[in-house]
Amino acid sequence: MKLTTSFVALLALEVWAIGQDIVTLPGTQPLTWTGDLSAKMHEAALRDMDQRIADAPAERTKFWHRDLSSPEAYERSIEANREHFKQVLGVVDARLPVTMERFDSEETRFSIGGVNRFEVWRIRWPVFAGVSGEGLLLKPFGKVRGLVVALPDADQTPEQFVGFAPGLPEDSQMARRLAENNFEVIVPTLIDRSDAGSGNSAVAMTNQPHREWIHRQAYMMGRTLIGLEVQKVLAAVDWLEERRSGDPAIRSVKIGVAGYGEGGLVALYAAAVDPRVQSTLVSGYFKSRQQTWEEPLYRNVWGLLREFGDAEIATLVAPRSLIVEYSSEPKVEGPPAAEADRKSCAAPGNLATPPFAEVEAEFKRIDTLLPPGFQDRQLVHGPDGAPVLPGSVDALVAFARGLSILSTMSVSVQVPVDRRHTFDPAARQLRQVKELETHIQEMIRISNHTRNDAFLYKVFPEYRVEAWNTELGSKKLAPESFVEVAKTYRGKFWEDILGKIDDPLPAPNPRTRKIYDEPKWTGYEVVVDVGGEGFAWGILCVPKDLRPGEKRPVVVCQHGRHGIPQDTITGDKPAYRNFAARLAEQGFITFAPHNLYQKEAYYRTLSRKGNTVGLSMFSVIVRHHEQWLKWLGALPFVDPQRIAFYGLSYGGESAVRIPPLLDGYCLSICSGDFNDWPRKVASTDDRHSFMFTDEWEMPYFNMGNTFSYAELTYLMFPRPFMVERGHHDQVAPDEWVASEYAKTRWFYDQFGLGDRTAIEFFDGGHTINGQGTFEFLRRHLNWPELAK
């Protein structure tokens, strides 16, 4: 509908008239917006993140420099991409030398069944200390023509893949068909989507699928469940490679990997990581990943879409053979419903079969990245793009051809028989889950040493315990010796952990309106631009006793989760106690910005979307604070050298993430949040852990090995820093807070600056206390000014 000129003029006049009734902060335009500004702010941030995801495929070319002159040159040219792929998957740990252990009950003499073409053995193999792969080995009676790792979906057992157990139609028993055609096949067990072992009976059991339960712990420690399962596959490949090299009869055969559903994902990624895999079959997993944020949390890979879609991952497999089979994907509708005795805290996420056109388009996109004939690849599907059953004859024939084998892939009518009578696949599943949990929990337990090696001891090797001497403690380091070096680590935290948005900030373009008129101060609602559709919103409280030309300090008062700026100013909410207003009454300028963690469905989705392109909600929040500092510092009555940060709860989390990155904050106070962060986020032995809550956005990839709260205060140094802690605050026990803060105090003391940091314990809960912290602000912001 077209607007007439007269209507447009009338609308402009109405907006102008509304503006005339608004009292603004001098030098700003009137703020006329109505409605829920928090919701509008979240929605704008989500739209901007959607645009970044949409732009990602076109921007991937800058990461790739393919040399197609020869297969050898190509492998060299993509090595950096392969290494980065391994990093974001967490495929970074050395595997143990592999030996294949065959075991079962005495009655079966270790061989548990088969048909007249192959026998089956129950096996396990070491991957890391305390972590093993476990599954079945199918050995054909005839000459071995190929070596294959065949991966069922997460909710399928190896026994189903072989035909021992009901649940799969004969035509989808991929491992059985391979074995009957003289392939030696290893069938690993994948972590499934049930929740039987997800939790700690001494704390709480949860409804998180096993895959999420492991992934949430692993992600914080720089690993993913996908990557851990890739390692299990590669350990099996290690054994197959060793077996091939040691047996002249099979020295010339090739190694392949095939999988369906979650097994298809792991197969594709394993082949992309390891060039020893000569042929790959991916069934029920291949499409555009632009909506990967809607998939289950255990599919979350940090920054994947910046460099890799499925087509780009296929080029890591090239020039080796790749067969993509369009079959129906496993259907997943969110997490399991929580039983009465379980906590409901699993993340949302769905899996469904994509339209064939989407799969075909992503497969054809490989043609834009590689020249014709460079890679043997095929998309297998039914008539008119219909899905086929997983492990179809056409797909397996093509897969075998990639291993230089011509086969009809026929299957006998004889059904394999499992001769075991007491085997329980559920027990095997729980064993595999607990092995990985124990492995990750050990990483958390030693993470303090890992972080010291990665940061503190690299900067000051003399502070290693083994290098300590009695004279060292009497030496005081020069602050400048650390500040310059810390810039590198600041960049690592910002770019690698939180994710940095590099787009230049626009002019703030502030719009304001007066919303408070108190005896000692005036409050203005403020909106500034931050680029794209995004904006930032907050409330500025200005004391009325400002003298002409006077410049005063500002205290940025940050709300916590579910909060809005007004919560820190009015209503006397127990958590906040009007601390922004109380500070304004004492003569400080205060500013209460809105951070993007009020509406859970919004901010968790923002983080989930952001992770796909190497960003998080704090990528956006830090950008907002960059703009706030720019605007506040330009106000004529603000001293830009004296802008402090004081936040509670999620605002306290902000206090150890934002000021360390932004020099514009001259000090920071963390209230109700300071913590042993890896333990708080990912430990499974304490009720304070986020592993037992629905705060699934809390793990940041590899943060546990790089930066806990002490390391973040090192980045803040030498600016003043304080912790406010209520003894009965349920966020964490006192001992977690005290032990982590002890490292901060130790650090400041090494420079002779222990007076710049403090901790106040008080007999209270999760709340602003406003005693020692207010004194800390007065002292370090020099207010009231000594000259007055």
C-alpha positions, 0 to 999 in steps of 0.5 A: 500500500502506498502512503500519500504525501499528505499522510506522510507529512501528518505522520511526521508532524505527529512524531515531531509533536511527541518529541516536543513533549519529551525532555531530553539530555542536552545534545541528544534527540528525543527517544520516542520508542514505546513497548518492551525495549528489552525484547526489541533489543534481543530481536534486533541482535538475533536478526543481525546474527541471522545475517552473519550466518547468511553471509558466512558461505560467501565469506569462506573463500578467504580461508581456503587456498586450494592448489589443484595442480596435483593431489600432493599439492592439494593435500598441502594446500588444505592442511591448515584448513584440516588442522583448524577443523581438528582444533574446533572438533577437539581432535587434539590429543595423542592417541594410545598405541592401539591393541584390539582386545577380543573378549566375551563369556567363556561359553562363546570362546570369544566368537559370538556368532555369525553366518557361513560367510563371517564370524563376529567378535566382541572387541574393545580398543584403547583411545586415551588413558581410561577411554576405549572404543567398544563394539563388534569385529566382523571377520569374513571367512574368505579373502579380505577385500577391504577394511571398514569402520561402519558406524550406526546411528547413535540410537542403533546398537552394533548388534542391530547393524549386524543383524543380531538384534531386531530394529533394522530392516535387513536392507539397512544392516550395513555392517552385515552386508559388508562382511558378507561381501568379504570386508573386515568390519569394525562396528563401534558403539556411539554414545546414544540419546537416552538419559539413563546415565546423565547425572550424578545420583548423589546430586541429581539425575537429568533428562539430558541425552547422553550425547548432550551430557558429555558434550556440555562438559567436553565443550568447556574443555576444548573438546566435542563429543563428535571429536571424541568419537572421531578419535575412537574411529581413528584409533580403530583405523590405527589398528587397521593400518597396523594390521594391514602393514603387518600382513602381506595378504591384506597389504594392498587393501584399502580402508573405508569409513561408512555411517548412518545418522550420527554415524554418518556425521562421524564418518564424514568428519573422520575422513576429513581429518584422516587421509588414510580413509580412502572411501567414505559413505555418509548416509542420513547426514548431509545438507546445508548447515545454515540452520545447524543452531536448530539441531541438538546441542551436541552438534554445536561446533565452535565457529564451524560455519565461518570456514566449513559447510558440508560441501567444504568438509567434503573437499577435505575428503577430496580427492578420495572417494565420497558417497552421500546417500539421501536417506531418512534422518533419525527423527529427534524432537527435542530432549527426552521428557523428564521423568519424575525423578529427573531434572528437566534441564536439557537443551532444545534441538531437533533433527528431521529429514531435509528436502532432497533439494537442500541435500542436492544443492549442498552436494552440487556446491562441491562442484563450485569448489573442485574441478570436474573429475578431481574427486570420485563422488556420488549422490545416491537417492531414490526415484524423483529424489525420494529417500532410500533406506540407509545402506542401500545396494547402490550406495554400498556398490559405489562405496566399494568402488572407492576402495577399488572393489567391484561387488554386487553387495549381495546378502544371504538369507541366513540370519546372523545369530548372537550366541550370547545369552546374558549380554546387555547393550545398556551396560556397555552404553553406560560404560562408554558414557562414564569413561568419557565423563571420567576423562573430561572430569580429570581435565577439569581437575587439572585445568588450573595447571593447564591454564598456568602453563598456557598463560602465567608460566609463559609470561613469568616462567620463574613462578613455576613451582619447580623454579621458586626460590626464597628470594623471588618473593621479595622481588616486585615486578614492574606492572609494565612488564606484564601489561604489554604481554597481556595484550596478546592474551586479551586478544586470545580471550576476545577472539578465540573464546568470546568471539569478536565482532570487528565491524567498525562502530557507527556514531552513537546517535543518542536518543534520550528521554527523562523518566526519573526526577528525584530530589538528588538526581535526574534519570534519562532513558538512552538508546544508541546505535551499534551497527546493523539493526542492533541498538543498545539501551540503558538509563543514565542517572545524573546528580543535580549538584553538578557544577558548571564545567565539573567532570565526575566519575561514572559507575556502570551498574549492571543487572543480572539474568532476567533483569532490566536497567530499572531493577538497579534503580527502583523497586528496592529489589532484594538482589539490587537494593537500588544500588544505582540510585544509591550511588547517584544520591552519593554524587556519582553519575551512574549508568545502568545498561541493558545486557542481552540476558533477560529473555532466555529464549532470546539470549540462549538462541543468540548464543547458539546461533552465534557459536556457529560463526565463532561468536557468542552473546558476549560478542554483542554485549562487549560491542555494546559496551564499547559504544557506551564507553565512547558515548559516556566518555564524550559527555561534558560532565563525565571524566572518561578516566574514571568510568567503573563497572559494578555488576551482580550475578550475570552482571558479575560475570560481565564484570570479569569479561568486559572490563578486561577487554575494554580499557575504558573501564578503570576498575571492576567489581564482581558481585555474586558471581566470582568463581572457579569457572570450569568447575562451576560450568562443567563439573559433575560432582557438585550441585552448584554446577551448571551441569544440573541446570538449564543454563546450557549456554554457559560453556564457552569452547576451551575456556576451561583450559585458557581462562578462569576468573583469576586469569581474567583478572590478570587481563584487568591488571593493574586496574583495581578489582574487587569481589563482593561475596555473600556467605549464603550465595548459592551460586558457589560455595565460599571455598570456590570463590576464596581459592580462585580469588587467592590467585588474583590477590597473589598476582597483584601482590607480586607487583606490590599492588595488593592494595588495588584488589579486595574481597568482601565476605558478608553474611548474606545471599545473592545480593548487592551488599553495598558496603565495602564495594561503595568504599572501594569505589570512593577510594579508587575513583577519588570521590568525593574529590580530595580537593573539595 
